[in-house]
Amino acid sequence: MAVDNLPGELPRDASAEFGDKLIDSVFPAFLNDRDGIIERATIVREGGLTRNFSYMDKFLAGEE
């Protein structure tokens, strides 16, 4: 690989790796969230913070 190609190849490789991980790990969780990954990553539901992110209530209220 030539030095001229390297700056363009690194983002390409990183994007391909990210896409592979997304397809292998995240998409199946949307279909069947047995491990609770999506539940733990959900920040807001029905207009309010979820339990895992309730520590941000004071910040949102302007108290911190």
PyMOL Python script that loads the backbone (N, CA, C, O; Angstrom):
from pymol import cmd

cmd.read_pdbstr("""\
ATOM      1  N   MET A   1       0.848  -1.163   0.000  1.00  0.00           N
ATOM      2  CA  MET A   1       0.000   0.000   0.000  1.00  0.00           C
ATOM      3  C   MET A   1       0.897   1.230   0.000  1.00  0.00           C
ATOM      4  O   MET A   1       1.858   1.304   0.766  1.00  0.00           O
ATOM      5  N   ALA A   2       0.593   2.160  -0.830  1.00  0.00           N
ATOM      6  CA  ALA A   2       1.376   3.386  -0.927  1.00  0.00           C
ATOM      7  C   ALA A   2       0.979   4.345   0.184  1.00  0.00           C
ATOM      8  O   ALA A   2      -0.137   4.296   0.699  1.00  0.00           O
ATOM      9  N   VAL A   3       1.902   5.206   0.538  1.00  0.00           N
ATOM     10  CA  VAL A   3       1.645   6.194   1.586  1.00  0.00           C
ATOM     11  C   VAL A   3       0.485   7.102   1.197  1.00  0.00           C
ATOM     12  O   VAL A   3      -0.258   7.564   2.063  1.00  0.00           O
ATOM     13  N   ASP A   4       0.327   7.359  -0.084  1.00  0.00           N
ATOM     14  CA  ASP A   4      -0.771   8.217  -0.545  1.00  0.00           C
ATOM     15  C   ASP A   4      -2.138   7.594  -0.291  1.00  0.00           C
ATOM     16  O   ASP A   4      -3.115   8.318  -0.102  1.00  0.00           O
ATOM     17  N   ASN A   5      -2.225   6.297  -0.283  1.00  0.00           N
ATOM     18  CA  ASN A   5      -3.509   5.611  -0.085  1.00  0.00           C
ATOM     19  C   ASN A   5      -3.887   5.464   1.378  1.00  0.00           C
ATOM     20  O   ASN A   5      -5.070   5.356   1.702  1.00  0.00           O
ATOM     21  N   LEU A   6      -2.910   5.458   2.259  1.00  0.00           N
ATOM     22  CA  LEU A   6      -3.156   5.149   3.659  1.00  0.00           C
ATOM     23  C   LEU A   6      -4.199   6.049   4.322  1.00  0.00           C
ATOM     24  O   LEU A   6      -5.087   5.520   4.990  1.00  0.00           O
ATOM     25  N   PRO A   7      -4.146   7.379   4.178  1.00  0.00           N
ATOM     26  CA  PRO A   7      -5.176   8.202   4.843  1.00  0.00           C
ATOM     27  C   PRO A   7      -6.595   7.882   4.402  1.00  0.00           C
ATOM     28  O   PRO A   7      -7.532   8.033   5.186  1.00  0.00           O
ATOM     29  N   GLY A   8      -6.767   7.451   3.186  1.00  0.00           N
ATOM     30  CA  GLY A   8      -8.102   7.099   2.707  1.00  0.00           C
ATOM     31  C   GLY A   8      -8.522   5.697   3.103  1.00  0.00           C
ATOM     32  O   GLY A   8      -9.719   5.425   3.203  1.00  0.00           O
ATOM     33  N   GLU A   9      -7.584   4.809   3.330  1.00  0.00           N
ATOM     34  CA  GLU A   9      -7.895   3.425   3.655  1.00  0.00           C
ATOM     35  C   GLU A   9      -8.286   3.238   5.117  1.00  0.00           C
ATOM     36  O   GLU A   9      -9.117   2.383   5.423  1.00  0.00           O
ATOM     37  N   LEU A  10      -7.707   4.012   6.017  1.00  0.00           N
ATOM     38  CA  LEU A  10      -8.018   3.852   7.444  1.00  0.00           C
ATOM     39  C   LEU A  10      -9.494   4.103   7.745  1.00  0.00           C
ATOM     40  O   LEU A  10     -10.117   3.276   8.411  1.00  0.00           O
ATOM     41  N   PRO A  11     -10.085   5.220   7.278  1.00  0.00           N
ATOM     42  CA  PRO A  11     -11.520   5.406   7.533  1.00  0.00           C
ATOM     43  C   PRO A  11     -12.372   4.334   6.861  1.00  0.00           C
ATOM     44  O   PRO A  11     -13.410   3.935   7.390  1.00  0.00           O
ATOM     45  N   ARG A  12     -11.937   3.879   5.712  1.00  0.00           N
ATOM     46  CA  ARG A  12     -12.680   2.834   5.003  1.00  0.00           C
ATOM     47  C   ARG A  12     -12.696   1.541   5.812  1.00  0.00           C
ATOM     48  O   ARG A  12     -13.739   0.902   5.951  1.00  0.00           O
ATOM     49  N   ASP A  13     -11.548   1.163   6.338  1.00  0.00           N
ATOM     50  CA  ASP A  13     -11.473  -0.041   7.167  1.00  0.00           C
ATOM     51  C   ASP A  13     -12.286   0.108   8.446  1.00  0.00           C
ATOM     52  O   ASP A  13     -12.967  -0.826   8.870  1.00  0.00           O
ATOM     53  N   ALA A  14     -12.211   1.288   9.060  1.00  0.00           N
ATOM     54  CA  ALA A  14     -12.958   1.534  10.294  1.00  0.00           C
ATOM     55  C   ALA A  14     -14.461   1.481  10.027  1.00  0.00           C
ATOM     56  O   ALA A  14     -15.215   0.942  10.837  1.00  0.00           O
ATOM     57  N   SER A  15     -14.896   2.032   8.908  1.00  0.00           N
ATOM     58  CA  SER A  15     -16.320   2.006   8.570  1.00  0.00           C
ATOM     59  C   SER A  15     -16.799   0.588   8.313  1.00  0.00           C
ATOM     60  O   SER A  15     -17.894   0.211   8.729  1.00  0.00           O
ATOM     61  N   ALA A  16     -15.980  -0.192   7.630  1.00  0.00           N
ATOM     62  CA  ALA A  16     -16.353  -1.589   7.370  1.00  0.00           C
ATOM     63  C   ALA A  16     -16.441  -2.374   8.673  1.00  0.00           C
ATOM     64  O   ALA A  16     -17.365  -3.167   8.857  1.00  0.00           O
ATOM     65  N   GLU A  17     -15.500  -2.164   9.566  1.00  0.00           N
ATOM     66  CA  GLU A  17     -15.507  -2.861  10.865  1.00  0.00           C
ATOM     67  C   GLU A  17     -16.724  -2.454  11.690  1.00  0.00           C
ATOM     68  O   GLU A  17     -17.380  -3.303  12.295  1.00  0.00           O
ATOM     69  N   PHE A  18     -17.026  -1.149  11.715  1.00  0.00           N
ATOM     70  CA  PHE A  18     -18.194  -0.663  12.443  1.00  0.00           C
ATOM     71  C   PHE A  18     -19.471  -1.277  11.883  1.00  0.00           C
ATOM     72  O   PHE A  18     -20.338  -1.721  12.636  1.00  0.00           O
ATOM     73  N   GLY A  19     -19.581  -1.301  10.561  1.00  0.00           N
ATOM     74  CA  GLY A  19     -20.758  -1.886   9.933  1.00  0.00           C
ATOM     75  C   GLY A  19     -20.917  -3.356  10.262  1.00  0.00           C
ATOM     76  O   GLY A  19     -22.025  -3.824  10.522  1.00  0.00           O
ATOM     77  N   ASP A  20     -19.807  -4.086  10.251  1.00  0.00           N
ATOM     78  CA  ASP A  20     -19.861  -5.510  10.592  1.00  0.00           C
ATOM     79  C   ASP A  20     -20.343  -5.715  12.026  1.00  0.00           C
ATOM     80  O   ASP A  20     -21.183  -6.576  12.285  1.00  0.00           O
ATOM     81  N   LYS A  21     -19.812  -4.927  12.953  1.00  0.00           N
ATOM     82  CA  LYS A  21     -20.223  -5.051  14.359  1.00  0.00           C
ATOM     83  C   LYS A  21     -21.685  -4.665  14.543  1.00  0.00           C
ATOM     84  O   LYS A  21     -22.405  -5.284  15.327  1.00  0.00           O
ATOM     85  N   LEU A  22     -22.118  -3.638  13.816  1.00  0.00           N
ATOM     86  CA  LEU A  22     -23.505  -3.198  13.896  1.00  0.00           C
ATOM     87  C   LEU A  22     -24.442  -4.312  13.445  1.00  0.00           C
ATOM     88  O   LEU A  22     -25.441  -4.600  14.104  1.00  0.00           O
ATOM     89  N   ILE A  23     -24.116  -4.929  12.329  1.00  0.00           N
ATOM     90  CA  ILE A  23     -24.954  -6.007  11.796  1.00  0.00           C
ATOM     91  C   ILE A  23     -24.930  -7.224  12.713  1.00  0.00           C
ATOM     92  O   ILE A  23     -25.965  -7.852  12.937  1.00  0.00           O
ATOM     93  N   ASP A  24     -23.765  -7.556  13.239  1.00  0.00           N
ATOM     94  CA  ASP A  24     -23.633  -8.761  14.065  1.00  0.00           C
ATOM     95  C   ASP A  24     -24.191  -8.606  15.477  1.00  0.00           C
ATOM     96  O   ASP A  24     -24.688  -9.574  16.053  1.00  0.00           O
ATOM     97  N   SER A  25     -24.116  -7.401  16.041  1.00  0.00           N
ATOM     98  CA  SER A  25     -24.467  -7.221  17.452  1.00  0.00           C
ATOM     99  C   SER A  25     -25.739  -6.426  17.694  1.00  0.00           C
ATOM    100  O   SER A  25     -26.582  -6.834  18.492  1.00  0.00           O
ATOM    101  N   VAL A  26     -25.885  -5.306  17.019  1.00  0.00           N
ATOM    102  CA  VAL A  26     -26.997  -4.402  17.341  1.00  0.00           C
ATOM    103  C   VAL A  26     -28.292  -4.816  16.659  1.00  0.00           C
ATOM    104  O   VAL A  26     -29.339  -4.857  17.304  1.00  0.00           O
ATOM    105  N   PHE A  27     -28.242  -5.118  15.391  1.00  0.00           N
ATOM    106  CA  PHE A  27     -29.470  -5.473  14.682  1.00  0.00           C
ATOM    107  C   PHE A  27     -30.183  -6.671  15.301  1.00  0.00           C
ATOM    108  O   PHE A  27     -31.403  -6.622  15.460  1.00  0.00           O
ATOM    109  N   PRO A  28     -29.476  -7.747  15.658  1.00  0.00           N
ATOM    110  CA  PRO A  28     -30.181  -8.859  16.312  1.00  0.00           C
ATOM    111  C   PRO A  28     -30.837  -8.449  17.638  1.00  0.00           C
ATOM    112  O   PRO A  28     -31.873  -8.999  18.010  1.00  0.00           O
ATOM    113  N   ALA A  29     -30.243  -7.499  18.340  1.00  0.00           N
ATOM    114  CA  ALA A  29     -30.825  -7.049  19.611  1.00  0.00           C
ATOM    115  C   ALA A  29     -32.154  -6.341  19.378  1.00  0.00           C
ATOM    116  O   ALA A  29     -33.040  -6.411  20.230  1.00  0.00           O
ATOM    117  N   PHE A  30     -32.315  -5.661  18.245  1.00  0.00           N
ATOM    118  CA  PHE A  30     -33.601  -5.026  17.934  1.00  0.00           C
ATOM    119  C   PHE A  30     -34.694  -6.069  17.727  1.00  0.00           C
ATOM    120  O   PHE A  30     -35.855  -5.839  18.065  1.00  0.00           O
ATOM    121  N   LEU A  31     -34.322  -7.192  17.182  1.00  0.00           N
ATOM    122  CA  LEU A  31     -35.304  -8.239  16.914  1.00  0.00           C
ATOM    123  C   LEU A  31     -35.616  -9.084  18.131  1.00  0.00           C
ATOM    124  O   LEU A  31     -36.748  -9.537  18.305  1.00  0.00           O
ATOM    125  N   ASN A  32     -34.612  -9.301  18.981  1.00  0.00           N
ATOM    126  CA  ASN A  32     -34.804 -10.161  20.140  1.00  0.00           C
ATOM    127  C   ASN A  32     -33.879  -9.674  21.252  1.00  0.00           C
ATOM    128  O   ASN A  32     -32.712 -10.064  21.298  1.00  0.00           O
ATOM    129  N   ASP A  33     -34.374  -8.847  22.128  1.00  0.00           N
ATOM    130  CA  ASP A  33     -33.543  -8.220  23.160  1.00  0.00           C
ATOM    131  C   ASP A  33     -33.516  -9.056  24.436  1.00  0.00           C
ATOM    132  O   ASP A  33     -33.901  -8.580  25.504  1.00  0.00           O
ATOM    133  N   ARG A  34     -33.063 -10.290  24.324  1.00  0.00           N
ATOM    134  CA  ARG A  34     -32.995 -11.166  25.499  1.00  0.00           C
ATOM    135  C   ARG A  34     -31.967 -10.683  26.516  1.00  0.00           C
ATOM    136  O   ARG A  34     -32.150 -10.866  27.720  1.00  0.00           O
ATOM    137  N   ASP A  35     -30.885 -10.068  26.037  1.00  0.00           N
ATOM    138  CA  ASP A  35     -29.825  -9.616  26.932  1.00  0.00           C
ATOM    139  C   ASP A  35     -30.125  -8.257  27.557  1.00  0.00           C
ATOM    140  O   ASP A  35     -29.403  -7.831  28.459  1.00  0.00           O
ATOM    141  N   GLY A  36     -31.157  -7.573  27.108  1.00  0.00           N
ATOM    142  CA  GLY A  36     -31.511  -6.272  27.653  1.00  0.00           C
ATOM    143  C   GLY A  36     -30.635  -5.131  27.154  1.00  0.00           C
ATOM    144  O   GLY A  36     -30.607  -4.062  27.764  1.00  0.00           O
ATOM    145  N   ILE A  37     -29.921  -5.345  26.054  1.00  0.00           N
ATOM    146  CA  ILE A  37     -29.020  -4.311  25.535  1.00  0.00           C
ATOM    147  C   ILE A  37     -29.787  -3.059  25.163  1.00  0.00           C
ATOM    148  O   ILE A  37     -29.398  -1.958  25.553  1.00  0.00           O
ATOM    149  N   ILE A  38     -30.858  -3.206  24.422  1.00  0.00           N
ATOM    150  CA  ILE A  38     -31.636  -2.046  23.974  1.00  0.00           C
ATOM    151  C   ILE A  38     -32.299  -1.371  25.169  1.00  0.00           C
ATOM    152  O   ILE A  38     -32.346  -0.143  25.240  1.00  0.00           O
ATOM    153  N   GLU A  39     -32.800  -2.145  26.085  1.00  0.00           N
ATOM    154  CA  GLU A  39     -33.429  -1.582  27.295  1.00  0.00           C
ATOM    155  C   GLU A  39     -32.432  -0.748  28.088  1.00  0.00           C
ATOM    156  O   GLU A  39     -32.764   0.355  28.525  1.00  0.00           O
ATOM    157  N   ARG A  40     -31.231  -1.249  28.279  1.00  0.00           N
ATOM    158  CA  ARG A  40     -30.213  -0.516  29.039  1.00  0.00           C
ATOM    159  C   ARG A  40     -29.709   0.716  28.301  1.00  0.00           C
ATOM    160  O   ARG A  40     -29.246   1.666  28.932  1.00  0.00           O
ATOM    161  N   ALA A  41     -29.791   0.713  26.984  1.00  0.00           N
ATOM    162  CA  ALA A  41     -29.289   1.840  26.196  1.00  0.00           C
ATOM    163  C   ALA A  41     -30.349   2.910  25.946  1.00  0.00           C
ATOM    164  O   ALA A  41     -30.023   3.997  25.467  1.00  0.00           O
ATOM    165  N   THR A  42     -31.607   2.621  26.261  1.00  0.00           N
ATOM    166  CA  THR A  42     -32.688   3.581  26.022  1.00  0.00           C
ATOM    167  C   THR A  42     -32.635   4.678  27.073  1.00  0.00           C
ATOM    168  O   THR A  42     -32.697   4.403  28.272  1.00  0.00           O
ATOM    169  N   ILE A  43     -32.521   5.919  26.623  1.00  0.00           N
ATOM    170  CA  ILE A  43     -32.389   7.051  27.533  1.00  0.00           C
ATOM    171  C   ILE A  43     -33.753   7.641  27.877  1.00  0.00           C
ATOM    172  O   ILE A  43     -34.023   7.939  29.040  1.00  0.00           O
ATOM    173  N   VAL A  44     -34.621   7.813  26.866  1.00  0.00           N
ATOM    174  CA  VAL A  44     -35.928   8.439  27.088  1.00  0.00           C
ATOM    175  C   VAL A  44     -37.017   7.519  26.564  1.00  0.00           C
ATOM    176  O   VAL A  44     -36.895   6.943  25.484  1.00  0.00           O
ATOM    177  N   ARG A  45     -38.085   7.389  27.345  1.00  0.00           N
ATOM    178  CA  ARG A  45     -39.242   6.610  26.924  1.00  0.00           C
ATOM    179  C   ARG A  45     -40.485   7.336  27.399  1.00  0.00           C
ATOM    180  O   ARG A  45     -40.589   7.732  28.560  1.00  0.00           O
ATOM    181  N   GLU A  46     -41.419   7.500  26.490  1.00  0.00           N
ATOM    182  CA  GLU A  46     -42.710   8.135  26.791  1.00  0.00           C
ATOM    183  C   GLU A  46     -42.527   9.494  27.468  1.00  0.00           C
ATOM    184  O   GLU A  46     -43.243   9.819  28.415  1.00  0.00           O
ATOM    185  N   GLY A  47     -41.585  10.271  26.990  1.00  0.00           N
ATOM    186  CA  GLY A  47     -41.402  11.637  27.472  1.00  0.00           C
ATOM    187  C   GLY A  47     -40.604  11.791  28.746  1.00  0.00           C
ATOM    188  O   GLY A  47     -40.487  12.904  29.258  1.00  0.00           O
ATOM    189  N   GLY A  48     -40.051  10.717  29.277  1.00  0.00           N
ATOM    190  CA  GLY A  48     -39.271  10.827  30.514  1.00  0.00           C
ATOM    191  C   GLY A  48     -38.029   9.951  30.467  1.00  0.00           C
ATOM    192  O   GLY A  48     -37.913   9.040  29.648  1.00  0.00           O
ATOM    193  N   LEU A  49     -37.113  10.254  31.364  1.00  0.00           N
ATOM    194  CA  LEU A  49     -35.890   9.465  31.444  1.00  0.00           C
ATOM    195  C   LEU A  49     -36.186   8.072  31.977  1.00  0.00           C
ATOM    196  O   LEU A  49     -37.042   7.899  32.845  1.00  0.00           O
ATOM    197  N   THR A  50     -35.482   7.091  31.459  1.00  0.00           N
ATOM    198  CA  THR A  50     -35.624   5.733  31.986  1.00  0.00           C
ATOM    199  C   THR A  50     -34.864   5.626  33.305  1.00  0.00           C
ATOM    200  O   THR A  50     -34.094   6.517  33.664  1.00  0.00           O
ATOM    201  N   ARG A  51     -35.082   4.552  34.003  1.00  0.00           N
ATOM    202  CA  ARG A  51     -34.485   4.362  35.326  1.00  0.00           C
ATOM    203  C   ARG A  51     -32.958   4.440  35.284  1.00  0.00           C
ATOM    204  O   ARG A  51     -32.348   5.022  36.181  1.00  0.00           O
ATOM    205  N   ASN A  52     -32.338   3.869  34.265  1.00  0.00           N
ATOM    206  CA  ASN A  52     -30.878   3.881  34.177  1.00  0.00           C
ATOM    207  C   ASN A  52     -30.299   5.279  34.000  1.00  0.00           C
ATOM    208  O   ASN A  52     -29.124   5.498  34.294  1.00  0.00           O
ATOM    209  N   PHE A  53     -31.094   6.220  33.529  1.00  0.00           N
ATOM    210  CA  PHE A  53     -30.607   7.570  33.275  1.00  0.00           C
ATOM    211  C   PHE A  53     -31.294   8.611  34.149  1.00  0.00           C
ATOM    212  O   PHE A  53     -31.215   9.806  33.862  1.00  0.00           O
ATOM    213  N   SER A  54     -31.960   8.179  35.201  1.00  0.00           N
ATOM    214  CA  SER A  54     -32.663   9.115  36.083  1.00  0.00           C
ATOM    215  C   SER A  54     -31.713  10.028  36.855  1.00  0.00           C
ATOM    216  O   SER A  54     -32.140  11.043  37.405  1.00  0.00           O
ATOM    217  N   TYR A  55     -30.423   9.672  36.900  1.00  0.00           N
ATOM    218  CA  TYR A  55     -29.445  10.533  37.576  1.00  0.00           C
ATOM    219  C   TYR A  55     -29.326  11.897  36.891  1.00  0.00           C
ATOM    220  O   TYR A  55     -28.764  12.820  37.481  1.00  0.00           O
ATOM    221  N   MET A  56     -29.831  12.050  35.682  1.00  0.00           N
ATOM    222  CA  MET A  56     -29.751  13.322  34.965  1.00  0.00           C
ATOM    223  C   MET A  56     -30.932  14.244  35.257  1.00  0.00           C
ATOM    224  O   MET A  56     -30.989  15.348  34.715  1.00  0.00           O
ATOM    225  N   ASP A  57     -31.870  13.822  36.096  1.00  0.00           N
ATOM    226  CA  ASP A  57     -33.047  14.638  36.403  1.00  0.00           C
ATOM    227  C   ASP A  57     -32.683  16.011  36.943  1.00  0.00           C
ATOM    228  O   ASP A  57     -33.237  17.015  36.495  1.00  0.00           O
ATOM    229  N   LYS A  58     -31.765  16.073  37.895  1.00  0.00           N
ATOM    230  CA  LYS A  58     -31.380  17.352  38.486  1.00  0.00           C
ATOM    231  C   LYS A  58     -30.732  18.265  37.457  1.00  0.00           C
ATOM    232  O   LYS A  58     -30.983  19.470  37.449  1.00  0.00           O
ATOM    233  N   PHE A  59     -29.911  17.705  36.600  1.00  0.00           N
ATOM    234  CA  PHE A  59     -29.268  18.502  35.566  1.00  0.00           C
ATOM    235  C   PHE A  59     -30.312  19.095  34.629  1.00  0.00           C
ATOM    236  O   PHE A  59     -30.230  20.272  34.278  1.00  0.00           O
ATOM    237  N   LEU A  60     -31.281  18.301  34.225  1.00  0.00           N
ATOM    238  CA  LEU A  60     -32.320  18.781  33.310  1.00  0.00           C
ATOM    239  C   LEU A  60     -33.205  19.823  33.974  1.00  0.00           C
ATOM    240  O   LEU A  60     -33.733  20.705  33.298  1.00  0.00           O
ATOM    241  N   ALA A  61     -33.372  19.735  35.276  1.00  0.00           N
ATOM    242  CA  ALA A  61     -34.180  20.706  36.009  1.00  0.00           C
ATOM    243  C   ALA A  61     -33.415  21.994  36.313  1.00  0.00           C
ATOM    244  O   ALA A  61     -33.971  22.945  36.863  1.00  0.00           O
ATOM    245  N   GLY A  62     -32.130  22.012  35.946  1.00  0.00           N
ATOM    246  CA  GLY A  62     -31.315  23.204  36.185  1.00  0.00           C
ATOM    247  C   GLY A  62     -30.767  23.312  37.590  1.00  0.00           C
ATOM    248  O   GLY A  62     -30.327  24.385  38.001  1.00  0.00           O
ATOM    249  N   GLU A  63     -30.786  22.220  38.335  1.00  0.00           N
ATOM    250  CA  GLU A  63     -30.303  22.245  39.719  1.00  0.00           C
ATOM    251  C   GLU A  63     -28.818  21.963  39.814  1.00  0.00           C
ATOM    252  O   GLU A  63     -28.240  22.128  40.889  1.00  0.00           O
ATOM    253  N   GLU A  64     -28.184  21.551  38.749  1.00  0.00           N
ATOM    254  CA  GLU A  64     -26.735  21.281  38.768  1.00  0.00           C
ATOM    255  C   GLU A  64     -26.035  22.082  37.714  1.00  0.00           C
ATOM    256  O   GLU A  64     -24.815  21.989  37.576  1.00  0.00           O
TER     257      GLU A  64
END
""", "prot")
cmd.dss("prot")
cmd.show_as("cartoon", "prot")
cmd.util.cbc("prot")
cmd.orient("prot")
